[in-house]
Amino acid sequence: MDGMITILGVVIGISQVTSSTTLVVVSGLVAGVANAFGNSIGFYASELAERGEHIRERAHVAPSTEVYMSTINSFVSSLIAMLVPILPFVFLPSMQAMTAAVSIAMVVLFALGSYVGHLIGLSRFRFGLRYVMLGLIGSGLSYLIGNLLKSLLM
């Protein structure tokens, strides 16, 4: 979720500043790879800390290979999530791509939120809407910042 909102914000903000879809795609890819790496390293550190706590408490300890595989899965899933907001800019003009990127990202965020709601036994619909609202807030702020930067720089 956070990776999708981050990259959506990057592509919306950059798209608002410039009409260059090439710059939007390049910026989204660079930010996406950096985000995926940061997410996976944060996940790895968190898993190691949890594993250490389980060792101290003599609770069930996940094998270290499981920690490594989860870290790799985190990296790969972040890379896949980054493509959702970027791909419309490969195929469409800037304004249409912006609309498509936000629309597709909101559908994916709703599905993710719904799944989380299901996992924790709460309302799938409410969690789906919560994720959509967070995505809309993030992309709206990025749009406004892009608009502000455009007026200051152009």
C-alpha positions as CSV (number, residue, x, y, z in Angstrom):
1,M,0.0,0.0,0.0
2,D,2.6,2.5,1.0
3,G,4.7,1.9,-2.1
4,M,1.7,2.4,-4.4
5,I,0.8,5.6,-2.7
6,T,4.4,6.8,-2.8
7,I,4.9,6.1,-6.5
8,L,1.4,7.4,-7.3
9,G,2.3,10.7,-5.6
10,V,5.6,10.9,-7.5
11,V,4.1,10.4,-10.9
12,I,1.1,12.7,-10.2
13,G,3.4,15.5,-8.8
14,I,5.9,15.2,-11.6
15,S,3.2,15.0,-14.2
16,Q,1.6,18.2,-12.9
17,V,4.9,20.0,-13.1
18,T,5.9,18.8,-16.6
19,S,4.1,17.4,-19.5
20,S,7.0,15.0,-20.2
21,T,5.8,11.5,-19.8
22,T,9.4,10.3,-20.2
23,L,10.3,12.3,-17.1
24,V,7.3,10.9,-15.3
25,V,8.2,7.3,-16.1
26,V,11.9,7.8,-15.3
27,S,11.1,9.5,-12.0
28,G,8.6,6.9,-11.1
29,L,11.0,4.0,-11.9
30,V,13.8,5.6,-9.9
31,A,11.6,6.4,-6.9
32,G,10.0,2.9,-7.2
33,V,13.3,1.0,-7.0
34,A,14.5,3.2,-4.1
35,N,11.1,2.7,-2.4
36,A,11.2,-1.1,-3.0
37,F,14.7,-1.3,-1.6
38,G,13.8,0.8,1.5
39,N,10.7,-1.2,2.1
40,S,12.5,-4.5,1.9
41,I,15.4,-3.4,4.2
42,G,12.8,-2.0,6.7
43,F,10.9,-5.3,6.5
44,Y,14.2,-7.3,7.0
45,A,15.2,-5.2,10.0
46,S,11.7,-5.6,11.5
47,E,11.7,-9.4,10.9
48,L,15.2,-9.7,12.5
49,A,14.1,-7.8,15.6
50,E,10.9,-10.0,15.9
51,R,13.0,-13.1,15.4
52,G,15.4,-12.0,18.2
53,E,12.5,-11.3,20.5
54,H,11.1,-14.8,19.8
55,I,14.5,-16.3,20.6
56,R,14.7,-14.5,23.9
57,E,11.1,-15.5,24.8
58,R,11.8,-19.1,23.6
59,A,8.7,-18.8,21.4
60,H,8.5,-20.3,17.9
61,V,11.3,-18.9,15.8
62,A,11.0,-18.6,12.0
63,P,13.9,-20.0,10.1
64,S,16.3,-17.4,8.7
65,T,15.5,-18.6,5.2
66,E,11.9,-17.5,5.8
67,V,13.1,-14.0,6.8
68,Y,15.2,-13.8,3.6
69,M,12.4,-15.0,1.4
70,S,9.9,-12.6,3.0
71,T,12.4,-9.8,2.4
72,I,12.8,-10.7,-1.3
73,N,9.0,-11.0,-1.6
74,S,8.7,-7.5,-0.1
75,F,11.1,-6.1,-2.7
76,V,9.5,-7.9,-5.6
77,S,5.9,-7.0,-4.6
78,S,7.0,-3.3,-4.2
79,L,8.5,-3.4,-7.7
80,I,5.2,-4.8,-9.1
81,A,3.1,-2.2,-7.2
82,M,5.3,0.6,-8.6
83,L,4.2,-0.4,-12.1
84,V,0.5,0.3,-11.5
85,P,0.8,4.1,-11.4
86,I,3.6,4.2,-14.0
87,L,2.3,2.1,-16.9
88,P,-0.5,4.6,-17.9
89,F,2.2,7.2,-18.6
90,V,3.9,4.8,-21.1
91,F,0.7,4.5,-23.2
92,L,-1.3,7.7,-22.7
93,P,-0.9,11.4,-22.9
94,S,-0.1,13.1,-19.5
95,M,-3.6,14.1,-18.4
96,Q,-5.3,10.9,-19.4
97,A,-2.4,8.9,-17.9
98,M,-2.9,10.8,-14.6
99,T,-6.6,10.0,-14.5
100,A,-5.9,6.3,-15.4
101,A,-3.1,6.0,-12.9
102,V,-5.3,7.4,-10.0
103,S,-8.3,5.2,-11.1
104,I,-6.3,2.0,-11.4
105,A,-4.4,2.7,-8.1
106,M,-7.7,3.3,-6.3
107,V,-9.1,-0.1,-7.5
108,V,-5.9,-1.8,-6.3
109,L,-5.9,0.0,-3.0
110,F,-9.5,-0.9,-2.4
111,A,-8.7,-4.5,-3.1
112,L,-5.7,-4.4,-0.7
113,G,-7.7,-2.7,2.0
114,S,-10.6,-5.1,1.6
115,Y,-8.1,-8.0,2.0
116,V,-6.6,-6.5,5.1
117,G,-10.1,-6.0,6.6
118,H,-10.9,-9.7,5.9
119,L,-7.6,-10.8,7.5
120,I,-8.3,-8.9,10.7
121,G,-12.0,-9.8,10.8
122,L,-13.3,-6.3,10.3
123,S,-15.4,-4.7,7.5
124,R,-13.8,-5.4,4.2
125,F,-15.7,-2.4,2.6
126,R,-14.6,0.0,5.3
127,F,-11.0,-1.0,5.1
128,G,-11.1,-0.8,1.3
129,L,-12.5,2.7,1.6
130,R,-9.9,3.7,4.1
131,Y,-7.1,2.7,1.8
132,V,-8.8,4.5,-1.1
133,M,-9.1,7.7,1.1
134,L,-5.4,7.5,2.0
135,G,-4.5,7.1,-1.7
136,L,-6.7,10.0,-2.7
137,I,-5.2,12.2,0.0
138,G,-1.6,11.3,-1.0
139,S,-2.3,11.9,-4.7
140,G,-4.2,15.1,-4.0
141,L,-1.3,16.5,-1.9
142,S,1.2,15.5,-4.6
143,Y,-1.0,17.2,-7.3
144,L,-1.2,20.4,-5.2
145,I,2.6,20.4,-4.6
146,G,3.2,19.8,-8.3
147,N,0.9,22.6,-9.1
148,L,2.7,24.9,-6.6
149,L,6.1,24.0,-7.9
150,K,5.0,24.5,-11.5
151,S,3.8,28.1,-10.7
152,L,7.1,28.8,-8.8
153,L,9.4,27.3,-11.5
154,M,7.7,28.1,-14.7
